[in-house]
Amino acid sequence: MKTIQFFDTTLRDGEQTPGVNFNTKEKVQIAKQLEKWGIDTIEAGFPIASVGDFEAVKAIAENAEKMTVAGLARCQKADIDRAHEALQNAKHPQIHVFLATSPIHMEFKLKMTPDEVIASIKEHVSYAKTKFDKVQFSPEDATRTDKQFLLKAVQTAIDAGATIINVPDTVGYSNPTEYGALFKFLIENIQSDEEIIFSSHCHDDLGMATANALAAIENGARRVEGTINGIGERAGNTALEEVALALYIRKDFYNAQSNITLNETKRTSDLVSRLSGVAVPRNKAIIGANAYAHESGIHQDGVLKNPDTYEIITPSLVGVNENSLPLGKLSGRHAFATKMEALGYQLTEDELKDAFKRFKSLADKKKQVTEDDLIALMVGQSQECSEDYRLERVQLQYVSDGSQGAIVSINTGEDVSKTESAIGSGSIQAIYNSIDKIFVQKPALQEYYIKAITGGEDAQAEVHVTLADTENNKQFNGIGIDFDVLQASAKAYVKASEQFQKEVGKA
């Protein structure tokens, strides 16, 4: 049975999702969970793109234990040098070099002739090989590239030292039949004395990203690239959790396995969703809230008699478990620390002190604090510690004409507190109008989404907010978690406003 390598690009391609902007601490947190999930290679970022990207790649390289850490680079020596600098402390470094090969990209974006593209591939892959043992090459927009020219580009990269060839369906143009055949064609026609690993990279513009990735595996691909929850530019990327479960459930057909720890899937998905601010649709395969719900009476009857009648995936397989041994307000610090360690958190003394304080505050409001509550608590703590702006106080008042009034105080850094008041047709609008006055901003509220983290009337609220700059329509996501819905709503808006201020201008 062949082993399929999983290459995660959540922190690079996934971050290109409109409104998503992870900070370095969040990227390291996600990287550690991806390693726990079983990812073979993580594309930590594009080091030359910004100082922030460079620092994040460097931090992940220094924290990764088992997985390979990759940096993206164009066919430019400066890019390759910057990637090498960022990855020099990685236990298992890799570079991912790319150059477009389709006629439309060569003519209009690169303004290069086919011969110039081939020469650039040879020069820069050879240069990358002098600095990295593992070199991956991607012919961008491969699925719209002439097959013979694509073969020439791939063979050039292999001859120059690349041992991993990624075949990107950059604009989600292909279908499973064509994409699978393209892999078969390349694998049968390349020449190399070394073992060459072929990898898929698919976008979901036509809704076939996962199907295309599986077709590639059927036709010889031994690596799959994608993101958690399928986030990414435009319609997103291959959802890695879908491929992982497809290989497991249908191993009779694919004759393949992976190193993915399946019962960490839900936890990995939840972490990415909360830190990205991109909610998982309820009907999302594998990890959506409805994935294991049965409405039809016939289905319910069958599941009650034997779950296998309508469930090919058990909830526990992907980590959707009933919570055992929930904590309460009488639980001590040792029990809390033990539980957090079991959940995979390695906290410093200061982090544990802060987390326990938050836990006790939550336990005073909730009868039982579940694992989902604790994970949400840690996500909230991580976000608030990294924020430049911190919500201090929200006060609401009823206005005689039926409007709502709000007074909001925000710490804007260096212990400077700003307070403003405003009215609105409802409590949320009044709070958001007050925050806008503090930041001197007028964004458009594009999305407001609220869900309960657990069941019951004492559940914590998780609020997702998307703001847009009215001039260029850029999006900025924010998430807030709190026992109080209005407080969570205010936190989410402040988080989104922080991103808005960094992009549009400080208040």
Phi and psi in degrees as a GROMACS rama.xvg file:
@    title "Ramachandran Plot"
@    xaxis  label "Phi"
@    yaxis  label "Psi"
@TYPE xy
-76.9565  150.766  LYS-2
-103.892  126.26  THR-3
-95.5436  124.951  ILE-4
-79.2917  142.907  GLN-5
-109.522  123.466  PHE-6
-113.625  113.364  PHE-7
-98.8081  129.967  ASP-8
-121.793  28.5228  THR-9
-56.568  -39.4517  THR-10
-82.6301  -9.08272  LEU-11
-114.273  -70.8161  ARG-12
-68.796  -38.2814  ASP-13
-62.891  -33.042  GLY-14
-72.432  -10.2083  GLU-15
-80.1453  -0.350211  GLN-16
-61.5372  131.562  THR-17
-52.4501  127.068  PRO-18
90.3608  -8.03581  GLY-19
-93.6115  129.114  VAL-20
-151.504  94.5979  ASN-21
-79.7112  141.428  PHE-22
-89.6441  173.964  ASN-23
-60.512  -42.3653  THR-24
-62.7322  -41.2634  LYS-25
-66.3981  -39.0101  GLU-26
-63.6059  -40.7903  LYS-27
-66.099  -40.1934  VAL-28
-61.9832  -45.1029  GLN-29
-65.0865  -41.8301  ILE-30
-60.2689  -42.2509  ALA-31
-63.7304  -38.8959  LYS-32
-70.5536  -36.1183  GLN-33
-63.6019  -38.0627  LEU-34
-65.3874  -38.8617  GLU-35
-66.4495  -33.7948  LYS-36
-68.9971  -28.1036  TRP-37
116.014  16.288  GLY-38
-60.6972  137.037  ILE-39
-82.0486  -42.3041  ASP-40
-137.454  135.786  THR-41
-115.41  129.004  ILE-42
-87.2293  99.7533  GLU-43
-75.6446  -17.5636  ALA-44
157.104  -169.326  GLY-45
-118.898  86.989  PHE-46
-53.353  -34.9596  PRO-47
-81.3514  -10.5795  ILE-48
-64.3031  -38.0274  ALA-49
-164.741  165.622  SER-50
-63.8567  -39.2731  VAL-51
-62.0668  -42.7222  GLY-52
-64.1146  -42.9826  ASP-53
-59.5598  -47.6032  PHE-54
-64.248  -37.2466  GLU-55
-67.3994  -43.6743  ALA-56
-61.6227  -42.7932  VAL-57
-62.5138  -43.7751  LYS-58
-65.8667  -41.5882  ALA-59
-66.5341  -40.757  ILE-60
-58.4861  -36.0287  ALA-61
-80.2568  -17.4624  GLU-62
-102.838  -21.8544  ASN-63
-70.7272  135.1  ALA-64
-101.08  -49.7801  GLU-65
-109.43  -39.8806  LYS-66
-77.3419  152.233  MET-67
-73.6921  139.846  THR-68
-111.261  123.19  VAL-69
-112.559  148.401  ALA-70
-121.542  142.263  GLY-71
-86.4642  145.864  LEU-72
-150.961  138.432  ALA-73
-74.6865  172.398  ARG-74
-76.6532  68.5211  CYS-75
-143.798  134.845  GLN-76
-62.2332  -33.9852  LYS-77
-63.1869  -39.922  ALA-78
-62.4894  -45.5101  ASP-79
-65.2183  -41.7329  ILE-80
-62.3601  -42.0238  ASP-81
-66.305  -38.9713  ARG-82
-65.0074  -41.2045  ALA-83
-62.5829  -40.4175  HIS-84
-64.6195  -42.0422  GLU-85
-69.1059  -30.6061  ALA-86
-102.419  7.95784  LEU-87
-65.2167  -20.796  GLN-88
-99.6006  5.4527  ASN-89
-73.7813  140.682  ALA-90
-67.9944  -35.9427  LYS-91
-135.684  83.9743  HIS-92
-84.8751  153.799  PRO-93
-150.085  146.826  GLN-94
-112.217  144.808  ILE-95
-119.821  103.464  HIS-96
-99.9796  137.559  VAL-97
-137.125  154.429  PHE-98
-157.057  135.286  LEU-99
-68.6903  145.791  ALA-100
-128.456  -5.74832  THR-101
-76.6954  150.885  SER-102
-54.2853  -43.1057  PRO-103
-66.5444  -37.1518  ILE-104
-71.7927  -41.9535  HIS-105
-64.5751  -40.4703  MET-106
-76.6385  -46.6225  GLU-107
-98.3715  -31.1131  PHE-108
-95.0041  -54.0633  LYS-109
-81.1608  -30.9493  LEU-110
53.9571  48.4  LYS-111
-126.878  149.982  MET-112
-81.4908  161.329  THR-113
-54.8985  -40.8754  PRO-114
-63.8384  -38.4127  ASP-115
-66.2007  -36.4692  GLU-116
-64.8267  -45.2813  VAL-117
-61.5036  -42.3047  ILE-118
-64.5485  -38.3585  ALA-119
-67.5711  -40.1046  SER-120
-60.6554  -47.2569  ILE-121
-60.6025  -47.0771  LYS-122
-64.1493  -46.7817  GLU-123
-85.4106  -31.0298  HIS-124
-68.0623  -39.8241  VAL-125
-61.0944  -41.3123  SER-126
-66.229  -41.909  TYR-127
-62.1518  -35.0365  ALA-128
-67.3597  -23.6493  LYS-129
-73.7028  -14.6051  THR-130
-114.946  -18.5552  LYS-131
-134.711  140.346  PHE-132
-74.2032  -38.9013  ASP-133
-100.447  113.842  LYS-134
-122.799  125.016  VAL-135
-111.27  137.263  GLN-136
-120.362  137.788  PHE-137
-123.486  121.453  SER-138
-83.0837  97.3277  PRO-139
-56.4805  141.477  GLU-140
60.8749  40.515  ASP-141
-59.5221  -35.4486  ALA-142
-74  -9.89092  THR-143
-112.46  19.7983  ARG-144
-100.505  141.832  THR-145
-55.1095  131.315  ASP-146
-59.5036  -41.7018  LYS-147
-69.3198  -37.381  GLN-148
-69.862  -37.1147  PHE-149
-61.5432  -43.7595  LEU-150
-60.9819  -41.0119  LEU-151
-64.0609  -41.536  LYS-152
-65.7645  -43.3974  ALA-153
-65.5976  -43.9989  VAL-154
-63.6005  -36.907  GLN-155
-62.2562  -43.5117  THR-156
-64.8908  -41.4556  ALA-157
-64.3724  -44.9768  ILE-158
-62.4204  -28.1524  ASP-159
-85.5183  -6.32103  ALA-160
123.655  -2.49083  GLY-161
-72.0331  134.77  ALA-162
-114.802  -2.59575  THR-163
-128.708  125.421  ILE-164
-116.374  118.363  ILE-165
-99.276  136.36  ASN-166
-115.025  92.4932  VAL-167
-83.2989  132.969  PRO-168
-94.4794  75.4193  ASP-169
-58.6937  -36.2357  THR-170
-111.527  16.4519  VAL-171
62.9741  37.7037  GLY-172
-88.3945  -26.6598  TYR-173
-84.8439  176.609  SER-174
-133.708  166.161  ASN-175
-56.3556  -39.5276  PRO-176
-64.3634  -49.4906  THR-177
-66.3639  -44.5529  GLU-178
-66.1531  -43.4574  TYR-179
-61.209  -42.4561  GLY-180
-64.4611  -33.3077  ALA-181
-65.2686  -40.9271  LEU-182
-64.3238  -44.7709  PHE-183
-59.0827  -43.8486  LYS-184
-61.5165  -47.6037  PHE-185
-66.6706  -45.3462  LEU-186
-63.9289  -37.7826  ILE-187
-74.7233  -22.3108  GLU-188
-109.135  -13.0534  ASN-189
-76.2694  154.842  ILE-190
-124.074  126.788  GLN-191
-161.871  141.862  SER-192
-81.8801  -20.0071  ASP-193
-95.5898  157.535  GLU-194
-71.3189  128.421  GLU-195
-111.528  127.022  ILE-196
-96.7529  125.668  ILE-197
-99.2144  140.625  PHE-198
-129.745  145.4  SER-199
-98.4614  149.172  SER-200
-146.237  106.494  HIS-201
-122.103  144.838  CYS-202
-109.152  158.151  HIS-203
-103.998  25.5957  ASP-204
-57.1382  -35.6216  ASP-205
-106.172  13.8246  LEU-206
74.9801  22.3477  GLY-207
-122.535  18.1896  MET-208
-59.9031  -47.3375  ALA-209
-69.0253  -42.1104  THR-210
-62.2109  -40.5777  ALA-211
-65.0842  -42.0731  ASN-212
-61.282  -41.6374  ALA-213
-68.7266  -34.0629  LEU-214
-65.3461  -36.6498  ALA-215
-63.0621  -42.4617  ALA-216
-62.9714  -40.9385  ILE-217
-58.974  -29.1263  GLU-218
-107.596  23.271  ASN-219
111.996  -7.97388  GLY-220
-65.2359  139.409  ALA-221
-119.239  9.63087  ARG-222
-143.566  143.332  ARG-223
-125.748  132.362  VAL-224
-105.258  145.983  GLU-225
178.369  -166.6  GLY-226
-132.82  164.455  THR-227
-75.4189  134.655  ILE-228
66.4715  5.09789  ASN-229
71.4298  19.6685  GLY-230
-69.1991  158.338  ILE-231
156.066  -179.198  GLY-232
-62.248  145.637  GLU-233
56.1503  -118.275  ARG-234
-84.0977  -8.67424e-05  ALA-235
97.8713  -174.133  GLY-236
-112.964  178.025  ASN-237
-55.7397  128.994  THR-238
-82.0057  110.725  ALA-239
-61.2989  -33.574  LEU-240
-64.1599  -30.5459  GLU-241
-70.0449  -41.6226  GLU-242
-65.3649  -42.8173  VAL-243
-59.3567  -43.9505  ALA-244
-73.8144  -35.0514  LEU-245
-62.3658  -42.4575  ALA-246
-65.3168  -36.3244  LEU-247
-74.0562  -50.2372  TYR-248
-68.0626  -36.1344  ILE-249
-111.01  41.0238  ARG-250
-65.7116  -20.8351  LYS-251
-63.81  -30.2077  ASP-252
-93.0793  -47.291  PHE-253
-83.8298  -19.0965  TYR-254
50.9107  45.8407  ASN-255
-141.609  154.277  ALA-256
-135.013  172.159  GLN-257
-141.322  174.33  SER-258
-94.9956  12.8057  ASN-259
-72.7757  132.543  ILE-260
-88.3185  98.301  THR-261
-61.2493  -34.6542  LEU-262
-75.4984  2.40917  ASN-263
-98.8094  4.17376  GLU-264
-64.6867  -50.0734  THR-265
-63.0318  -41.8224  LYS-266
-64.0775  -40.2933  ARG-267
-64.7201  -44.5158  THR-268
-61.387  -45.4847  SER-269
-62.3332  -40.9704  ASP-270
-63.3203  -46.7338  LEU-271
-64.6336  -40.4734  VAL-272
-61.7092  -44.8456  SER-273
-71.0404  -40.2923  ARG-274
-77.1148  -27.1302  LEU-275
-85.0555  -23.2344  SER-276
79.647  8.94651  GLY-277
-102.164  110.515  VAL-278
-70.0269  147.067  ALA-279
-84.3816  124.753  VAL-280
-56.9879  144.577  PRO-281
-61.2067  -31.3792  ARG-282
-95.8717  15.2632  ASN-283
-64.2856  134.444  LYS-284
-59.7962  146.424  ALA-285
75.6771  -52.2124  ILE-286
-124.759  6.14311  ILE-287
-71.64  156.184  GLY-288
-62.2882  -26.4763  ALA-289
-95.2117  1.79932  ASN-290
-59.1964  -27.1076  ALA-291
-123.234  22.26  TYR-292
-98.9817  144.789  ALA-293
-129.931  114.632  HIS-294
-93.9207  -39.7088  GLU-295
-63.121  136.454  SER-296
-61.8028  -38.0923  GLY-297
-64.7646  -42.1564  ILE-298
-65.1854  -43.9709  HIS-299
-60.142  -43.5545  GLN-300
-61.2647  -43.8459  ASP-301
-64.3195  -43.5727  GLY-302
-65.1969  -37.8641  VAL-303
-66.3019  -34.2417  LEU-304
-77.9482  -41.3444  LYS-305
-160.901  111.963  ASN-306
-53.2229  -27.9351  PRO-307
-66.9941  -13.0387  ASP-308
-64.0411  -36.3129  THR-309
-133.48  -0.000667462  TYR-310
-117.709  110.018  GLU-311
-88.7401  -14.5424  ILE-312
-124.649  124.798  ILE-313
-80.7394  142.973  THR-314
-54.4563  -38.9893  PRO-315
-66.2473  -24.1499  SER-316
-60.1581  -37.5526  LEU-317
-101.085  7.47273  VAL-318
95.8868  13.43  GLY-319
-90.3541  89.9008  VAL-320
-114.752  156.376  ASN-321
-69.1629  133.428  GLU-322
-72.5956  131.404  ASN-323
-105.438  150.627  SER-324
46.7214  62.2725  LEU-325
-66.5743  151.031  PRO-326
-89.4094  160.925  LEU-327
-138.948  -173.926  GLY-328
-67.9774  -16.8135  LYS-329
-92.2381  -3.92346  LEU-330
-68.3771  138.476  SER-331
-91.488  177.407  GLY-332
-61.9609  -38.2545  ARG-333
-66.0473  -44.426  HIS-334
-62.7521  -39.5042  ALA-335
-64.9441  -46.5839  PHE-336
-62.7335  -40.1235  ALA-337
-64.0395  -42.3034  THR-338
-64.5728  -42.1274  LYS-339
-65.9681  -36.3302  MET-340
-66.0528  -39.6633  GLU-341
-65.5257  -28.7212  ALA-342
-81.3559  -3.39823  LEU-343
98.4884  8.80911  GLY-344
-94.1724  127.955  TYR-345
-110.74  98.4768  GLN-346
-100.243  142.454  LEU-347
-72.9261  169.915  THR-348
-59.8286  -41.9759  GLU-349
-67.8948  -40.7664  ASP-350
-65.5036  -40.2062  GLU-351
-64.8179  -40.5238  LEU-352
-61.5954  -45.6329  LYS-353
-67.0423  -43.2032  ASP-354
-64.8309  -40.0097  ALA-355
-66.5183  -36.3129  PHE-356
-62.9601  -43.4551  LYS-357
-66.7165  -39.4371  ARG-358
-60.5818  -45.9649  PHE-359
-63.3241  -37.2471  LYS-360
-64.5911  -41.7726  SER-361
-69.1838  -39.6975  LEU-362
-65.1334  -25.1589  ALA-363
-70.0079  -21.1775  ASP-364
-102.453  -25.7525  LYS-365
-113.731  141.897  LYS-366
-67.1569  -44.5163  LYS-367
-131.492  134.957  GLN-368
-103.449  114.775  VAL-369
-88.0228  174.099  THR-370
-60.7349  -40.6251  GLU-371
-61.1944  -38.2182  ASP-372
-62.4507  -42.8811  ASP-373
-67.2642  -40.8178  LEU-374
-64.1866  -42.8023  ILE-375
-63.6288  -37.797  ALA-376
-60.9514  -42.0662  LEU-377
-69.8812  -37.046  MET-378
-63.8495  -44.0361  VAL-379
-62.2931  -41.367  GLY-380
-64.1831  -42.8713  GLN-381
-61.6415  -42.431  SER-382
-67.5852  -44.9654  GLN-383
-67.38  -32.0825  GLU-384
-69.4329  -25.4753  CYS-385
-97.0381  -1.42933  SER-386
-82.16  143.485  GLU-387
-81.0545  -26.7253  ASP-388
-116.317  135.633  TYR-389
-130.202  128.387  ARG-390
-68.4033  124.868  LEU-391
-103.094  -40.2799  GLU-392
-157.973  139.608  ARG-393
-130.558  126.369  VAL-394
-129.1  131.819  GLN-395
-112.675  149.041  LEU-396
-146.606  146.965  GLN-397
-86.6418  133.894  TYR-398
-103.538  143.501  VAL-399
-58.9162  -27.9281  SER-400
-82.6526  7.79075  ASP-401
98.3177  -7.69362  GLY-402
-76.6291  168.424  SER-403
-113.05  142.895  GLN-404
-112.634  149.49  GLY-405
-139.442  141.835  ALA-406
-119.578  122.89  ILE-407
-124.381  135.48  VAL-408
-118.808  132.989  SER-409
-131.675  133.555  ILE-410
-81.8423  118.11  ASN-411
-99.1588  17.2655  THR-412
107.734  147.031  GLY-413
55.1065  37.9972  GLU-414
59.8446  27.2698  ASP-415
-96.5072  121.964  VAL-416
-110.323  134.93  SER-417
-118.611  138.043  LYS-418
-127.948  134.32  THR-419
-141.299  158.861  GLU-420
-129.166  153.97  SER-421
-160.769  166.233  ALA-422
-116.059  164.115  ILE-423
-159.403  172.02  GLY-424
-73.4213  -13.6304  SER-425
-149.917  173.43  GLY-426
-61.5094  -44.8651  SER-427
-62.6047  -44.9766  ILE-428
-63.1076  -39.3847  GLN-429
-64.001  -42.6457  ALA-430
-62.6352  -46.6392  ILE-431
-68.1842  -35.6432  TYR-432
-63.9999  -37.475  ASN-433
-65.5863  -42.5624  SER-434
-64.5281  -40.9334  ILE-435
-59.8862  -36.9521  ASP-436
-67.9147  -36.9723  LYS-437
-63.8803  -43.2451  ILE-438
-87.5776  -4.62555  PHE-439
51.3634  59.7202  VAL-440
-138.418  158.037  GLN-441
-137.688  65.2973  LYS-442
-77.8964  165.403  PRO-443
-96.6307  128.731  ALA-444
-81.3127  105.874  LEU-445
-88.6216  -31.399  GLN-446
-150.647  138.027  GLU-447
-135.072  120.633  TYR-448
-136.42  131.315  TYR-449
-128.503  140.622  ILE-450
-144.735  156.31  LYS-451
-87.781  132.839  ALA-452
-69.4704  -36.9858  ILE-453
-131.724  175.223  THR-454
-80.3234  169.221  GLY-455
98.11  159.095  GLY-456
-71.595  -13.9196  GLU-457
-102.984  21.852  ASP-458
-70.0811  148.89  ALA-459
-73.9471  150.513  GLN-460
-100.176  139.89  ALA-461
-120.061  115.128  GLU-462
-111.059  131.243  VAL-463
-110.604  132.846  HIS-464
-128.112  139.11  VAL-465
-123.882  120.619  THR-466
-105.055  155.806  LEU-467
-134.41  140.726  ALA-468
-75.9658  120.5  ASP-469
-65.2524  -18.3943  THR-470
-82.8464  -43.9321  GLU-471
-119.496  2.32845  ASN-472
61.8808  20.9135  ASN-473
-66.5539  143.363  LYS-474
-106.236  150.406  GLN-475
-139.476  121.078  PHE-476
-97.4792  149.575  ASN-477
-144.754  151.246  GLY-478
-132.991  141.773  ILE-479
-134.034  136.826  GLY-480
-126.588  126.377  ILE-481
-163.967  158.556  ASP-482
-65.6531  -31.8284  PHE-483
-95.8588  128.373  ASP-484
-62.0132  -41.6641  VAL-485
-68.2974  -38.001  LEU-486
-65.4132  -43.071  GLN-487
-62.8931  -39.3145  ALA-488
-63.6515  -41.0129  SER-489
-66.8503  -42.4066  ALA-490
-60.3988  -43.1985  LYS-491
-63.2381  -40.6912  ALA-492
-69.5124  -37.6484  TYR-493
-64.7612  -41.7229  VAL-494
-62.4332  -45.3931  LYS-495
-65.6131  -37.2993  ALA-496
-66.8831  -33.5277  SER-497
-60.3729  -45.1754  GLU-498
-65.2421  -38.6491  GLN-499
-61.6588  -42.8713  PHE-500
-66.0445  -39.0661  GLN-501
-65.1359  -31.6573  LYS-502
-90.2354  -42.1966  GLU-503
-93.4179  -29.1585  VAL-504
142.399  140.363  GLY-505
-65.0909  145.217  LYS-506
